[in-house]
Amino acid sequence: MEEQRSSCTCGSNGTNCIIYSCSGIGSNVGQLANAAACRLTTEGFGSGSCLAGVGGNVDKLIGVGKAADERVVIDGCPVACAKKIMDAQGLFIDRYVIITGLGIEKTPGPLYAESDVQTIVDAVRNSPK
């Protein structure tokens, strides 16, 4: 049997802006946060990293966050899970967006309106540093 290697590359593409997002499958806003973070990464705004790894106390991923010039956090709702994870690890947040604060209603389940993704992307791009 071939040996599998674990070589996480989250946040290691050399960019100085790291994007973290809520990605809860229990609601539309969790999925929207993840979709917006993916779009921002694809568009070259920054590099995504693993919020679960930060919360799981993975040294490499915490180090990626500490070394970043800018950290962007997208939370789905005021429960602020992503922000709480960052705060617990002492990672400063430079840009912060709460999706429900943009007038997008939180609904149960993972389905979301694709048109809302651009609203979130624009909010992140226009949020003060």
Backbone hydrogen bonds, N-H to C=O, Kabsch-Sander energy under -0.5 kcal/mol:
donor,donor_aa,acceptor,acceptor_aa,energy
7,S,5,R,-0.7
11,G,48,G,-1.3
12,S,9,T,-2.0
18,I,16,N,-0.6
18,I,70,E,-2.8
19,I,47,S,-2.7
20,Y,72,V,-3.0
22,C,74,I,-2.6
27,S,24,G,-0.8
28,N,107,T,-2.1
31,Q,27,S,-1.5
32,L,28,N,-2.6
33,A,29,V,-2.2
34,N,30,G,-1.6
35,A,31,Q,-2.6
36,A,32,L,-2.8
37,A,33,A,-2.2
38,C,34,N,-2.5
39,R,35,A,-2.3
40,L,36,A,-2.7
41,T,37,A,-2.2
42,T,38,C,-2.7
43,E,39,R,-2.5
44,G,41,T,-1.3
45,F,40,L,-2.6
46,G,40,L,-0.6
47,S,17,C,-3.1
49,S,19,I,-2.0
51,L,49,S,-0.8
54,V,50,C,-1.6
55,G,51,L,-2.7
56,G,52,A,-2.0
57,N,54,V,-1.5
58,V,53,G,-2.8
59,D,57,N,-0.7
62,I,58,V,-2.2
63,G,59,D,-2.7
64,V,60,K,-1.9
65,G,61,L,-1.7
66,K,62,I,-2.4
67,A,63,G,-2.2
68,A,64,V,-0.9
69,D,16,N,-1.6
70,E,16,N,-2.3
72,V,18,I,-3.0
73,V,95,R,-2.6
74,I,20,Y,-2.1
75,D,73,V,-0.5
75,D,97,V,-2.9
80,A,77,C,-1.9
84,K,80,A,-2.4
85,I,81,C,-2.1
86,M,82,A,-2.3
87,D,83,K,-2.9
88,A,84,K,-2.3
89,Q,85,I,-1.3
90,G,87,D,-1.4
91,L,86,M,-2.7
92,F,90,G,-0.7
94,D,71,R,-2.2
94,D,92,F,-0.5
95,R,71,R,-1.9
97,V,73,V,-2.2
99,I,75,D,-2.7
99,I,97,V,-0.6
100,T,76,G,-1.3
101,G,98,I,-1.1
102,L,99,I,-2.1
103,G,100,T,-1.4
104,I,99,I,-1.1
105,E,103,G,-0.6
109,G,26,G,-2.4
114,E,112,Y,-0.6
116,D,113,A,-1.7
117,V,113,A,-0.5
117,V,114,E,-1.3
118,Q,114,E,-0.7
119,T,115,S,-0.9
120,I,116,D,-1.8
121,V,117,V,-2.5
122,D,118,Q,-2.7
123,A,119,T,-1.9
124,V,120,I,-2.5
125,R,121,V,-2.5
126,N,122,D,-2.1
127,S,123,A,-0.7
127,S,124,V,-0.9
